[in-house]
Each structure stands twice: as C-alpha cells, then as structure tokens.
Amino acid sequence: MSTNTDAGDADVVSFDDEPLILVDSDDNVLGHMPKAEAHLGDGVLHRAFSIFLFNSAGDVLMQQRADAKQLWGGFWSNSVCSHPRRGETVAEAAKRRLREEIGIDADVTYLYKFEYHARFGDIGAEHEMCSVFAAGSDAPVTGNPNEIADFSFVAPEALDADLAAHPNRYTPWIKMEWPRIREAHWATVTRLLASDRQSG
C-alpha cells in the first residue's frame, strides 16, 4: 500500500533545529541540542521512541522511510519512530507522532527501554535512549510523505522471515527491537490486541 499524499501538501512535522533531550545512560536529562546536530558524527545520546502499531488481525505496520531523511532514508522500519521534544514525556510524544506521521489517534503501551548506537557511514549516527511502545488500531493509515515513502501491514511471521533473509533492507533499531518484542514482550502485545477486539 503506497502513500497517496503529495509531499508538497503535507504537514512538515520534523525540523532540523527542534531541541532533542540529551540524557546519560541512566536516562537523566543533561540538556538539549538541535536534532540535526545531535545526529552528526558519532551522535549524542538523546531520548527517542519506537512504536509498533498492530491491526486487529495481528499484522504490524511497517514504513519505508522517506528518501530525504538525514539517516537511513529509503530503509524499512517500524510503524513510527521519533523523539520527544523539550517539555514532553515520551508517551505524549509518541501519541503526537502517531497523529502527525500516520494519522492515527491511539493509546500507546510501554514495553521497554534500551540504549543503542548505530553509525550511518560518514553521514552521522543514532545514539538513542529509546522507549519502545505497542499500539493497536484499525483506523485508516494516512502516511505523511515528508516522513514516509511507503507503508504496509505485515504478518509477524513474515516480518520474522524477511528480517532474517534481507536484513540490509531495514534500519538497525528495528533489527534490535523486533526480536526482543517477539521473545520477551509478545504476551503484552497479545493482551493489547485482545483488549482492542473486546472494546471494538
């Protein structure tokens, strides 16, 4: 399923100068830094989040990042990922970004948090204290083309197989996050989907 919105008409929701929250390895706030600067060189550790959105069939939304992204443009990744801004909690930022990036208004369920570091050649790096969330919705997805080149719902087993067979298609963080969700947090995802079915 491809996005069908003209990028020229879509809201711009990411800014190079937006202040990211710098933290230490215990997630204590150290200060703030513009987004573009925080991703240069080896990167500076900052708060981030990843969301895995599931529909009632149990499929997970995957997105292909827009080519214009500073890092990993054109790679496939999880449903939504971004950064909280100054004054936002991570959960507040996650709900905001669901609306901005894919047009979904949904609650998020916290799964876990981890620190990772990944270089993107000589261009820059992600160095993130990343909170991972799950969410559920059957509402229509509207991909913001400033952020997303393409998107598709994928069965979990199909994602397992494709990550193993074609890892170079994917961002480094989903290759860390998805196996951990499957191994340690799948019961939480299953309960979330069961609760959504009952409430729906």
VEXDREN-870312 format. One record per residue: x, y, z of N, C-alpha, C in turn; residue in three letters; residue number from 1. Coordinates in steps of 0.02 Angstrom, whole numbers, always signed. Layout:
% residues N
{nx->X; ny->Y; nz->Z; cax->X; cay->Y; caz->Z; cx->X; cy->Y; cz->Z; r->Ala; k->NUM}
...
This chain:
% residues 200
{nx->+43; ny->-59; nz->+0; cax->+0; cay->+0; caz->+0; cx->+44; cy->+61; cz->+0; r->Met; k->1}
{nx->+36; ny->+106; nz->-47; cax->+78; cay->+164; caz->-52; cx->+42; cy->+226; cz->-24; r->Ser; k->2}
{nx->+82; ny->+273; nz->-2; cax->+54; cay->+337; caz->+18; cx->+28; cy->+372; cz->-44; r->Thr; k->3}
{nx->-24; ny->+414; nz->-35; cax->-53; cay->+447; caz->-93; cx->-60; cy->+521; cz->-83; r->Asn; k->4}
{nx->-23; ny->+549; nz->-36; cax->-25; cay->+621; caz->-24; cx->+36; cy->+653; cz->-55; r->Thr; k->5}
{nx->+25; ny->+710; nz->-88; cax->+80; cay->+748; caz->-117; cx->+122; cy->+778; cz->-60; r->Asp; k->6}
{nx->+187; ny->+766; nz->-62; cax->+230; cay->+792; caz->-8; cx->+225; cy->+868; cz->-2; r->Ala; k->7}
{nx->+212; ny->+902; nz->-58; cax->+206; cay->+974; caz->-55; cx->+146; cy->+998; cz->-16; r->Gly; k->8}
{nx->+95; ny->+955; nz->-9; cax->+34; cay->+974; caz->+26; cx->+34; cy->+948; cz->+99; r->Asp; k->9}
{nx->+82; ny->+907; nz->+117; cax->+82; cay->+876; caz->+182; cx->+115; cy->+921; cz->+235; r->Ala; k->10}
{nx->+94; ny->+911; nz->+297; cax->+123; cay->+949; caz->+352; cx->+196; cy->+930; cz->+362; r->Asp; k->11}
{nx->+238; ny->+979; nz->+374; cax->+307; cay->+967; caz->+395; cx->+306; cy->+957; cz->+470; r->Val; k->12}
{nx->+328; ny->+899; nz->+494; cax->+323; cay->+883; caz->+565; cx->+391; cy->+871; cz->+598; r->Val; k->13}
{nx->+444; ny->+873; nz->+558; cax->+512; cay->+865; caz->+584; cx->+554; cy->+925; cz->+564; r->Ser; k->14}
{nx->+594; ny->+950; nz->+610; cax->+633; cay->+1010; caz->+598; cx->+705; cy->+998; cz->+622; r->Phe; k->15}
{nx->+753; ny->+1019; nz->+582; cax->+824; cay->+1009; caz->+600; cx->+842; cy->+1043; cz->+665; r->Asp; k->16}
{nx->+807; ny->+1098; nz->+681; cax->+825; cay->+1137; caz->+740; cx->+782; cy->+1120; cz->+801; r->Asp; k->17}
{nx->+738; ny->+1070; nz->+796; cax->+697; cay->+1054; caz->+855; cx->+742; cy->+1027; cz->+910; r->Glu; k->18}
{nx->+731; ny->+1048; nz->+973; cax->+777; cay->+1028; caz->+1026; cx->+763; cy->+957; cz->+1050; r->Pro; k->19}
{nx->+814; ny->+914; nz->+1044; cax->+809; cay->+847; caz->+1072; cx->+833; cy->+848; cz->+1144; r->Leu; k->20}
{nx->+810; ny->+798; nz->+1183; cax->+826; cay->+793; caz->+1254; cx->+888; cy->+749; cz->+1262; r->Ile; k->21}
{nx->+943; ny->+779; nz->+1282; cax->+1005; cay->+741; caz->+1293; cx->+1003; cy->+709; cz->+1362; r->Leu; k->22}
{nx->+1026; ny->+646; nz->+1365; cax->+1024; cay->+608; caz->+1428; cx->+1089; cy->+569; cz->+1436; r->Val; k->23}
{nx->+1099; ny->+543; nz->+1498; cax->+1153; cay->+496; caz->+1510; cx->+1126; cy->+425; cz->+1504; r->Asp; k->24}
{nx->+1167; ny->+376; nz->+1519; cax->+1147; cay->+306; caz->+1510; cx->+1096; cy->+283; cz->+1562; r->Ser; k->25}
{nx->+1083; ny->+325; nz->+1613; cax->+1029; cay->+312; caz->+1661; cx->+967; cy->+353; cz->+1645; r->Asp; k->26}
{nx->+966; ny->+385; nz->+1587; cax->+910; cay->+425; caz->+1563; cx->+898; cy->+488; cz->+1604; r->Asp; k->27}
{nx->+950; ny->+513; nz->+1636; cax->+947; cay->+577; caz->+1670; cx->+958; cy->+633; cz->+1619; r->Asn; k->28}
{nx->+917; ny->+685; nz->+1623; cax->+922; cay->+740; caz->+1574; cx->+985; cy->+781; cz->+1585; r->Val; k->29}
{nx->+1022; ny->+792; nz->+1531; cax->+1084; cay->+830; caz->+1533; cx->+1077; cy->+898; cz->+1499; r->Leu; k->30}
{nx->+1028; ny->+905; nz->+1455; cax->+1020; cay->+967; caz->+1418; cx->+982; cy->+955; cz->+1354; r->Gly; k->31}
{nx->+991; ny->+1001; nz->+1306; cax->+955; cay->+997; caz->+1242; cx->+1003; cy->+1015; cz->+1185; r->His; k->32}
{nx->+987; ny->+989; nz->+1125; cax->+1029; cay->+1002; caz->+1067; cx->+985; cy->+998; cz->+1004; r->Met; k->33}
{nx->+996; ny->+1040; nz->+955; cax->+958; cay->+1035; caz->+892; cx->+965; cy->+966; cz->+862; r->Pro; k->34}
{nx->+911; ny->+942; nz->+832; cax->+908; cay->+873; caz->+806; cx->+964; cy->+858; cz->+757; r->Lys; k->35}
{nx->+974; ny->+901; nz->+708; cax->+1025; cay->+887; caz->+657; cx->+1094; cy->+881; cz->+689; r->Ala; k->36}
{nx->+1109; ny->+924; nz->+737; cax->+1174; cay->+923; caz->+769; cx->+1183; cy->+859; cz->+811; r->Glu; k->37}
{nx->+1130; ny->+837; nz->+844; cax->+1134; cay->+778; caz->+887; cx->+1148; cy->+714; cz->+849; r->Ala; k->38}
{nx->+1137; ny->+715; nz->+782; cax->+1148; cay->+656; caz->+741; cx->+1213; cy->+657; cz->+701; r->His; k->39}
{nx->+1253; ny->+709; nz->+708; cax->+1315; cay->+713; caz->+671; cx->+1369; cy->+670; cz->+704; r->Leu; k->40}
{nx->+1419; ny->+650; nz->+663; cax->+1475; cay->+612; caz->+689; cx->+1452; cy->+548; cz->+723; r->Gly; k->41}
{nx->+1475; ny->+539; nz->+785; cax->+1454; cay->+480; caz->+824; cx->+1387; cy->+489; cz->+857; r->Asp; k->42}
{nx->+1357; ny->+549; nz->+852; cax->+1293; cay->+562; caz->+883; cx->+1301; cy->+576; cz->+957; r->Gly; k->43}
{nx->+1251; ny->+610; nz->+986; cax->+1249; cay->+624; caz->+1057; cx->+1187; cy->+589; cz->+1085; r->Val; k->44}
{nx->+1196; ny->+555; nz->+1141; cax->+1141; cay->+514; caz->+1170; cx->+1081; cy->+558; cz->+1186; r->Leu; k->45}
{nx->+1023; ny->+539; nz->+1159; cax->+961; cay->+577; caz->+1169; cx->+902; cy->+530; cz->+1174; r->His; k->46}
{nx->+847; ny->+555; nz->+1201; cax->+786; cay->+515; caz->+1207; cx->+752; cy->+507; cz->+1140; r->Arg; k->47}
{nx->+724; ny->+448; nz->+1131; cax->+688; cay->+432; caz->+1070; cx->+635; cy->+380; cz->+1086; r->Ala; k->48}
{nx->+594; ny->+363; nz->+1037; cax->+544; cay->+311; caz->+1046; cx->+531; cy->+276; cz->+980; r->Phe; k->49}
{nx->+509; ny->+214; nz->+986; cax->+486; cay->+174; caz->+929; cx->+417; cy->+147; cz->+945; r->Ser; k->50}
{nx->+372; ny->+148; nz->+896; cax->+304; cay->+123; caz->+905; cx->+292; cy->+68; cz->+853; r->Ile; k->51}
{nx->+262; ny->+14; nz->+876; cax->+240; cay->-41; caz->+833; cx->+164; cy->-42; cz->+835; r->Phe; k->52}
{nx->+132; ny->-23; nz->+779; cax->+59; cay->-19; caz->+775; cx->+32; cy->-84; cz->+744; r->Leu; k->53}
{nx->-15; ny->-115; nz->+778; cax->-45; cay->-177; caz->+755; cx->-119; cy->-165; cz->+738; r->Phe; k->54}
{nx->-144; ny->-200; nz->+686; cax->-216; cay->-201; caz->+674; cx->-248; cy->-260; cz->+709; r->Asn; k->55}
{nx->-313; ny->-266; nz->+704; cax->-348; cay->-319; caz->+741; cx->-333; cy->-389; cz->+714; r->Ser; k->56}
{nx->-306; ny->-393; nz->+654; cax->-285; cay->-458; caz->+627; cx->-217; cy->-479; cz->+654; r->Ala; k->57}
{nx->-184; ny->-435; nz->+692; cax->-119; cay->-451; caz->+720; cx->-61; cy->-432; cz->+676; r->Gly; k->58}
{nx->-74; ny->-398; nz->+619; cax->-20; cay->-377; caz->+575; cx->+10; cy->-311; cz->+601; r->Asp; k->59}
{nx->+74; ny->-301; nz->+587; cax->+110; cay->-242; caz->+610; cx->+123; cy->-195; cz->+552; r->Val; k->60}
{nx->+114; ny->-130; nz->+564; cax->+125; cay->-81; caz->+511; cx->+200; cy->-67; cz->+504; r->Leu; k->61}
{nx->+224; ny->-76; nz->+443; cax->+293; cay->-60; caz->+426; cx->+294; cy->+1; cz->+381; r->Met; k->62}
{nx->+346; ny->+43; nz->+389; cax->+353; cay->+101; caz->+345; cx->+422; cy->+102; cz->+313; r->Gln; k->63}
{nx->+423; ny->+127; nz->+251; cax->+486; cay->+141; caz->+218; cx->+500; cy->+215; cz->+227; r->Gln; k->64}
{nx->+557; ny->+230; nz->+257; cax->+573; cay->+299; caz->+273; cx->+583; cy->+341; cz->+209; r->Arg; k->65}
{nx->+561; ny->+403; nz->+212; cax->+569; cay->+448; caz->+155; cx->+642; cy->+455; cz->+136; r->Ala; k->66}
{nx->+655; ny->+460; nz->+71; cax->+724; cay->+464; caz->+47; cx->+761; cy->+525; cz->+74; r->Asp; k->67}
{nx->+724; ny->+578; nz->+91; cax->+756; cay->+640; caz->+113; cx->+778; cy->+637; cz->+186; r->Ala; k->68}
{nx->+764; ny->+583; nz->+221; cax->+784; cay->+578; caz->+291; cx->+860; cy->+584; cz->+297; r->Lys; k->69}
{nx->+883; ny->+617; nz->+351; cax->+955; cay->+626; caz->+362; cx->+991; cy->+559; cz->+369; r->Gln; k->70}
{nx->+959; ny->+511; nz->+402; cax->+989; cay->+446; caz->+414; cx->+941; cy->+391; cz->+392; r->Leu; k->71}
{nx->+966; ny->+341; nz->+357; cax->+929; cay->+281; caz->+336; cx->+868; cy->+298; cz->+294; r->Trp; k->72}
{nx->+873; ny->+349; nz->+251; cax->+820; cay->+362; caz->+204; cx->+812; cy->+304; cz->+156; r->Gly; k->73}
{nx->+749; ny->+285; nz->+143; cax->+734; cay->+230; caz->+98; cx->+734; cy->+161; cz->+130; r->Gly; k->74}
{nx->+756; ny->+156; nz->+192; cax->+756; cay->+92; caz->+228; cx->+687; cy->+79; cz->+258; r->Phe; k->75}
{nx->+671; ny->+15; nz->+268; cax->+609; cay->-4; caz->+300; cx->+619; cy->-6; cz->+376; r->Trp; k->76}
{nx->+567; ny->+14; nz->+412; cax->+572; cay->+17; caz->+484; cx->+503; cy->+4; cz->+515; r->Ser; k->77}
{nx->+500; ny->+13; nz->+581; cax->+437; cay->+2; caz->+617; cx->+388; cy->+58; cz->+603; r->Asn; k->78}
{nx->+329; ny->+54; nz->+634; cax->+272; cay->+97; caz->+616; cx->+289; cy->+171; cz->+620; r->Ser; k->79}
{nx->+317; ny->+191; nz->+677; cax->+333; cay->+262; caz->+689; cx->+393; cy->+264; cz->+736; r->Val; k->80}
{nx->+439; ny->+309; nz->+724; cax->+493; cay->+321; caz->+772; cx->+513; cy->+394; cz->+768; r->Cys; k->81}
{nx->+528; ny->+423; nz->+827; cax->+546; cay->+494; caz->+828; cx->+574; cy->+511; cz->+897; r->Ser; k->82}
{nx->+569; ny->+575; nz->+916; cax->+598; cay->+599; caz->+978; cx->+549; cy->+642; cz->+1016; r->His; k->83}
{nx->+548; ny->+637; nz->+1083; cax->+511; cay->+687; caz->+1122; cx->+546; cy->+754; cz->+1119; r->Pro; k->84}
{nx->+507; ny->+807; nz->+1125; cax->+535; cay->+874; caz->+1125; cx->+538; cy->+901; cz->+1196; r->Arg; k->85}
{nx->+570; ny->+956; nz->+1204; cax->+575; cay->+989; caz->+1269; cx->+505; cy->+996; cz->+1300; r->Arg; k->86}
{nx->+497; ny->+974; nz->+1362; cax->+433; cay->+980; caz->+1397; cx->+384; cy->+924; cz->+1385; r->Gly; k->87}
{nx->+400; ny->+877; nz->+1341; cax->+356; cay->+820; caz->+1327; cx->+379; cy->+758; cz->+1363; r->Glu; k->88}
{nx->+332; ny->+718; nz->+1388; cax->+350; cay->+650; caz->+1407; cx->+357; cy->+608; cz->+1345; r->Thr; k->89}
{nx->+389; ny->+551; nz->+1352; cax->+398; cay->+507; caz->+1294; cx->+331; cy->+482; cz->+1269; r->Val; k->90}
{nx->+286; ny->+464; nz->+1315; cax->+220; cay->+438; caz->+1295; cx->+179; cy->+493; cz->+1259; r->Ala; k->91}
{nx->+183; ny->+555; nz->+1284; cax->+148; cay->+610; caz->+1250; cx->+174; cy->+619; cz->+1179; r->Glu; k->92}
{nx->+240; ny->+616; nz->+1173; cax->+271; cay->+625; caz->+1107; cx->+251; cy->+568; cz->+1060; r->Ala; k->93}
{nx->+248; ny->+507; nz->+1087; cax->+230; cay->+450; caz->+1045; cx->+159; cy->+458; cz->+1017; r->Ala; k->94}
{nx->+112; ny->+480; nz->+1059; cax->+43; cay->+490; caz->+1035; cx->+40; cy->+547; cz->+984; r->Lys; k->95}
{nx->+78; ny->+600; nz->+996; cax->+81; cay->+655; caz->+948; cx->+106; cy->+631; cz->+880; r->Arg; k->96}
{nx->+159; ny->+592; nz->+882; cax->+190; cay->+571; caz->+820; cx->+146; cy->+522; cz->+781; r->Arg; k->97}
{nx->+108; ny->+480; nz->+815; cax->+61; cay->+437; caz->+780; cx->+13; cy->+479; cz->+737; r->Leu; k->98}
{nx->-11; ny->+533; nz->+766; cax->-57; cay->+577; caz->+729; cx->-21; cy->+612; cz->+671; r->Arg; k->99}
{nx->+38; ny->+638; nz->+685; cax->+74; cay->+678; caz->+635; cx->+98; cy->+636; cz->+576; r->Glu; k->100}
{nx->+120; ny->+576; nz->+591; cax->+155; cay->+537; caz->+540; cx->+109; cy->+489; cz->+502; r->Glu; k->101}
{nx->+61; ny->+459; nz->+537; cax->+17; cay->+411; caz->+503; cx->-57; cy->+424; cz->+514; r->Ile; k->102}
{nx->-75; ny->+480; nz->+545; cax->-144; cay->+500; caz->+552; cx->-185; cy->+455; cz->+598; r->Gly; k->103}
{nx->-153; ny->+425; nz->+647; cax->-187; cay->+379; caz->+693; cx->-189; cy->+409; cz->+763; r->Ile; k->104}
{nx->-248; ny->+407; nz->+794; cax->-256; cay->+428; caz->+864; cx->-266; cy->+364; cz->+905; r->Asp; k->105}
{nx->-215; ny->+344; nz->+942; cax->-219; cay->+282; caz->+979; cx->-177; cy->+288; cz->+1043; r->Ala; k->106}
{nx->-197; ny->+250; nz->+1094; cax->-157; cay->+245; caz->+1155; cx->-95; cy->+203; cz->+1141; r->Asp; k->107}
{nx->-43; ny->+216; nz->+1179; cax->+19; cay->+177; caz->+1172; cx->+32; cy->+138; cz->+1236; r->Val; k->108}
{nx->+59; ny->+78; nz->+1229; cax->+76; cay->+35; caz->+1286; cx->+152; cy->+27; cz->+1288; r->Thr; k->109}
{nx->+181; ny->+47; nz->+1344; cax->+254; cay->+43; caz->+1353; cx->+276; cy->-29; cz->+1358; r->Tyr; k->110}
{nx->+330; ny->-47; nz->+1322; cax->+357; cay->-114; caz->+1325; cx->+424; cy->-115; cz->+1362; r->Leu; k->111}
{nx->+472; ny->-76; nz->+1339; cax->+538; cay->-75; caz->+1371; cx->+578; cy->-16; cz->+1345; r->Tyr; k->112}
{nx->+637; ny->-6; nz->+1373; cax->+682; cay->+48; caz->+1353; cx->+753; cy->+21; cz->+1347; r->Lys; k->113}
{nx->+790; ny->+45; nz->+1298; cax->+859; cay->+22; caz->+1289; cx->+901; cy->+76; cz->+1256; r->Phe; k->114}
{nx->+965; ny->+72; nz->+1265; cax->+1013; cay->+117; caz->+1233; cx->+1046; cy->+82; cz->+1174; r->Glu; k->115}
{nx->+1053; ny->+116; nz->+1118; cax->+1089; cay->+88; caz->+1062; cx->+1127; cy->+143; cz->+1025; r->Tyr; k->116}
{nx->+1176; ny->+120; nz->+986; cax->+1218; cay->+165; caz->+946; cx->+1228; cy->+134; cz->+878; r->His; k->117}
{nx->+1214; ny->+170; nz->+824; cax->+1223; cay->+144; caz->+757; cx->+1247; cy->+199; cz->+711; r->Ala; k->118}
{nx->+1302; ny->+186; nz->+675; cax->+1330; cay->+235; caz->+628; cx->+1299; cy->+224; cz->+559; r->Arg; k->119}
{nx->+1290; ny->+280; nz->+523; cax->+1266; cay->+278; caz->+454; cx->+1322; cy->+305; cz->+410; r->Phe; k->120}
{nx->+1371; ny->+264; nz->+397; cax->+1428; cay->+284; caz->+358; cx->+1462; cy->+345; cz->+387; r->Gly; k->121}
{nx->+1480; ny->+393; nz->+345; cax->+1512; cay->+455; caz->+367; cx->+1461; cy->+511; cz->+379; r->Asp; k->122}
{nx->+1397; ny->+495; nz->+370; cax->+1346; cay->+548; caz->+373; cx->+1328; cy->+565; cz->+445; r->Ile; k->123}
{nx->+1325; ny->+515; nz->+488; cax->+1306; cay->+528; caz->+557; cx->+1288; cy->+464; cz->+592; r->Gly; k->124}
{nx->+1251; ny->+471; nz->+648; cax->+1235; cay->+412; caz->+689; cx->+1173; cy->+424; cz->+729; r->Ala; k->125}
{nx->+1142; ny->+369; nz->+748; cax->+1091; cay->+369; caz->+800; cx->+1124; cy->+345; cz->+865; r->Glu; k->126}
{nx->+1116; ny->+384; nz->+917; cax->+1137; cay->+363; caz->+984; cx->+1078; cy->+380; cz->+1030; r->His; k->127}
{nx->+1037; ny->+331; nz->+1045; cax->+972; cay->+344; caz->+1074; cx->+959; cy->+303; cz->+1137; r->Glu; k->128}
{nx->+924; ny->+335; nz->+1183; cax->+891; cay->+302; caz->+1239; cx->+818; cy->+294; cz->+1217; r->Met; k->129}
{nx->+802; ny->+235; nz->+1191; cax->+741; cay->+226; caz->+1153; cx->+688; cy->+187; cz->+1193; r->Cys; k->130}
{nx->+631; ny->+217; nz->+1202; cax->+573; cay->+184; caz->+1233; cx->+532; cy->+152; cz->+1177; r->Ser; k->131}
{nx->+513; ny->+89; nz->+1187; cax->+477; cay->+51; caz->+1136; cx->+405; cy->+41; cz->+1159; r->Val; k->132}
{nx->+358; ny->+57; nz->+1115; cax->+287; cay->+54; caz->+1130; cx->+251; cy->+10; cz->+1079; r->Phe; k->133}
{nx->+194; ny->-18; nz->+1099; cax->+147; cay->-50; caz->+1054; cx->+82; cy->-11; cz->+1055; r->Ala; k->134}
{nx->+46; ny->-14; nz->+1000; cax->-19; cay->+18; caz->+994; cx->-63; cy->-24; cz->+948; r->Ala; k->135}
{nx->-128; ny->-15; nz->+954; cax->-174; cay->-52; caz->+911; cx->-226; cy->-7; cz->+881; r->Gly; k->136}
{nx->-241; ny->-15; nz->+817; cax->-292; cay->+24; caz->+784; cx->-309; cy->-7; cz->+716; r->Ser; k->137}
{nx->-373; ny->-2; nz->+698; cax->-395; cay->-20; caz->+630; cx->-414; cy->+42; cz->+589; r->Asp; k->138}
{nx->-400; ny->+101; nz->+616; cax->-415; cay->+162; caz->+579; cx->-371; cy->+165; cz->+517; r->Ala; k->139}
{nx->-395; ny->+199; nz->+465; cax->-355; cay->+204; caz->+403; cx->-290; cy->+241; cz->+416; r->Pro; k->140}
{nx->-236; ny->+216; nz->+388; cax->-171; cay->+247; caz->+394; cx->-163; cy->+299; cz->+338; r->Val; k->141}
{nx->-142; ny->+359; nz->+359; cax->-127; cay->+412; caz->+310; cx->-54; cy->+431; cz->+319; r->Thr; k->142}
{nx->-11; ny->+405; nz->+277; cax->+60; cay->+417; caz->+285; cx->+80; cy->+487; cz->+263; r->Gly; k->143}
{nx->+117; ny->+522; nz->+306; cax->+143; cay->+588; caz->+288; cx->+204; cy->+578; cz->+243; r->Asn; k->144}
{nx->+200; ny->+599; nz->+180; cax->+254; cay->+584; caz->+132; cx->+318; cy->+622; cz->+146; r->Pro; k->145}
{nx->+316; ny->+672; nz->+190; cax->+379; cay->+703; caz->+211; cx->+419; cy->+656; cz->+256; r->Asn; k->146}
{nx->+385; ny->+606; nz->+284; cax->+417; cay->+558; caz->+329; cx->+420; cy->+488; cz->+300; r->Glu; k->147}
{nx->+371; ny->+470; nz->+259; cax->+361; cay->+400; caz->+238; cx->+356; cy->+396; cz->+162; r->Ile; k->148}
{nx->+395; ny->+351; nz->+132; cax->+391; cay->+339; caz->+60; cx->+338; cy->+287; cz->+44; r->Ala; k->149}
{nx->+327; ny->+239; nz->+88; cax->+281; cay->+184; caz->+75; cx->+266; cy->+151; cz->+142; r->Asp; k->150}
{nx->+211; ny->+113; nz->+146; cax->+195; cay->+77; caz->+207; cx->+152; cy->+16; cz->+191; r->Phe; k->151}
{nx->+153; ny->-32; nz->+237; cax->+117; cay->-94; caz->+226; cx->+108; cy->-130; cz->+293; r->Ser; k->152}
{nx->+50; ny->-162; nz->+302; cax->+41; cay->-207; caz->+359; cx->+69; cy->-275; cz->+341; r->Phe; k->153}
{nx->+106; ny->-304; nz->+389; cax->+142; cay->-366; caz->+378; cx->+127; cy->-414; cz->+435; r->Val; k->154}
{nx->+116; ny->-478; nz->+419; cax->+107; cay->-528; caz->+471; cx->+172; cy->-537; cz->+511; r->Ala; k->155}
{nx->+167; ny->-547; nz->+577; cax->+228; cay->-554; caz->+617; cx->+276; cy->-607; cz->+591; r->Pro; k->156}
{nx->+249; ny->-664; nz->+570; cax->+292; cay->-718; caz->+545; cx->+327; cy->-698; cz->+481; r->Glu; k->157}
{nx->+294; ny->-659; nz->+439; cax->+325; cay->-635; caz->+377; cx->+381; cy->-586; cz->+392; r->Ala; k->158}
{nx->+371; ny->-543; nz->+443; cax->+424; cay->-497; caz->+462; cx->+483; cy->-534; cz->+492; r->Leu; k->159}
{nx->+470; ny->-584; nz->+534; cax->+524; cay->-626; caz->+560; cx->+568; cy->-652; cz->+503; r->Asp; k->160}
{nx->+534; ny->-680; nz->+452; cax->+570; cay->-711; caz->+397; cx->+608; cy->-660; cz->+355; r->Ala; k->161}
{nx->+577; ny->-602; nz->+342; cax->+611; cay->-554; caz->+298; cx->+669; cy->-520; cz->+333; r->Asp; k->162}
{nx->+663; ny->-508; nz->+398; cax->+720; cay->-480; caz->+435; cx->+779; cy->-527; cz->+433; r->Leu; k->163}
{nx->+766; ny->-592; nz->+436; cax->+820; cay->-641; caz->+433; cx->+849; cy->-647; cz->+363; r->Ala; k->164}
{nx->+806; ny->-644; nz->+313; cax->+828; cay->-654; caz->+244; cx->+858; cy->-592; cz->+212; r->Ala; k->165}
{nx->+832; ny->-532; nz->+230; cax->+852; cay->-470; caz->+197; cx->+866; cy->-416; cz->+249; r->His; k->166}
{nx->+912; ny->-426; nz->+294; cax->+923; cay->-377; caz->+348; cx->+946; cy->-308; cz->+322; r->Pro; k->167}
{nx->+977; ny->-305; nz->+265; cax->+1002; cay->-241; caz->+239; cx->+946; cy->-195; cz->+216; r->Asn; k->168}
{nx->+884; ny->-219; nz->+212; cax->+828; cay->-176; caz->+195; cx->+804; cy->-134; cz->+254; r->Arg; k->169}
{nx->+827; ny->-151; nz->+314; cax->+796; cay->-124; caz->+375; cx->+843; cy->-80; cz->+415; r->Tyr; k->170}
{nx->+813; ny->-34; nz->+453; cax->+852; cay->+9; caz->+498; cx->+881; cy->-33; cz->+554; r->Thr; k->171}
{nx->+937; ny->-11; nz->+583; cax->+968; cay->-51; caz->+636; cx->+926; cy->-59; cz->+697; r->Pro; k->172}
{nx->+886; ny->-9; nz->+714; cax->+848; cay->-14; caz->+776; cx->+792; cy->-66; cz->+773; r->Trp; k->173}
{nx->+759; ny->-73; nz->+715; cax->+706; cay->-124; caz->+713; cx->+737; cy->-194; cz->+717; r->Ile; k->174}
{nx->+798; ny->-202; nz->+693; cax->+830; cay->-268; caz->+697; cx->+847; cy->-286; cz->+769; r->Lys; k->175}
{nx->+851; ny->-236; nz->+813; cax->+860; cay->-249; caz->+884; cx->+793; cy->-255; cz->+920; r->Met; k->176}
{nx->+745; ny->-212; nz->+901; cax->+682; cay->-208; caz->+938; cx->+635; cy->-266; cz->+925; r->Glu; k->177}
{nx->+626; ny->-283; nz->+861; cax->+576; cay->-333; caz->+845; cx->+591; cy->-401; cz->+876; r->Trp; k->178}
{nx->+653; ny->-428; nz->+872; cax->+666; cay->-492; caz->+904; cx->+654; cy->-490; cz->+979; r->Pro; k->179}
{nx->+670; ny->-434; nz->+1011; cax->+659; cay->-429; caz->+1083; cx->+584; cy->-428; cz->+1099; r->Arg; k->180}
{nx->+545; ny->-393; nz->+1059; cax->+472; cay->-394; caz->+1068; cx->+446; cy->-465; cz->+1061; r->Ile; k->181}
{nx->+467; ny->-500; nz->+1010; cax->+444; cay->-568; caz->+998; cx->+463; cy->-615; cz->+1054; r->Arg; k->182}
{nx->+523; ny->-606; nz->+1082; cax->+548; cay->-652; caz->+1132; cx->+524; cy->-635; cz->+1203; r->Glu; k->183}
{nx->+520; ny->-571; nz->+1219; cax->+508; cay->-551; caz->+1289; cx->+443; cy->-514; cz->+1301; r->Ala; k->184}
{nx->+411; ny->-487; nz->+1249; cax->+353; cay->-444; caz->+1260; cx->+292; cy->-463; cz->+1217; r->His; k->185}
{nx->+295; ny->-522; nz->+1187; cax->+240; cay->-541; caz->+1142; cx->+175; cy->-552; cz->+1180; r->Trp; k->186}
{nx->+179; ny->-574; nz->+1243; cax->+118; cay->-583; caz->+1283; cx->+83; cy->-516; cz->+1294; r->Ala; k->187}
{nx->+121; ny->-463; nz->+1304; cax->+91; cay->-397; caz->+1312; cx->+57; cy->-374; cz->+1248; r->Thr; k->188}
{nx->+89; ny->-386; nz->+1191; cax->+58; cay->-369; caz->+1127; cx->-7; cy->-409; cz->+1117; r->Val; k->189}
{nx->-6; ny->-473; nz->+1134; cax->-65; cay->-515; caz->+1126; cx->-122; cy->-490; cz->+1170; r->Thr; k->190}
{nx->-106; ny->-471; nz->+1232; cax->-158; cay->-444; caz->+1276; cx->-186; cy->-378; cz->+1250; r->Arg; k->191}
{nx->-142; ny->-336; nz->+1223; cax->-164; cay->-272; caz->+1194; cx->-213; cy->-284; cz->+1137; r->Leu; k->192}
{nx->-197; ny->-330; nz->+1093; cax->-240; cay->-343; caz->+1036; cx->-307; cy->-374; cz->+1058; r->Leu; k->193}
{nx->-305; ny->-417; nz->+1108; cax->-367; cay->-448; caz->+1134; cx->-410; cy->-395; cz->+1166; r->Ala; k->194}
{nx->-381; ny->-348; nz->+1202; cax->-418; cay->-293; caz->+1234; cx->-450; cy->-248; cz->+1181; r->Ser; k->195}
{nx->-412; ny->-233; nz->+1128; cax->-439; cay->-191; caz->+1074; cx->-498; cy->-225; cz->+1040; r->Asp; k->196}
{nx->-494; ny->-290; nz->+1030; cax->-550; cay->-326; caz->+998; cx->-612; cy->-323; cz->+1041; r->Arg; k->197}
{nx->-604; ny->-331; nz->+1107; cax->-661; cay->-330; caz->+1152; cx->-693; cy->-260; cz->+1155; r->Gln; k->198}
{nx->-650; ny->-208; nz->+1155; cax->-676; cay->-140; caz->+1159; cx->-706; cy->-118; cz->+1093; r->Ser; k->199}
{nx->-682; ny->-150; nz->+1038; cax->-708; cay->-131; caz->+972; cx->-774; cy->-164; cz->+958; r->Gly; k->200}
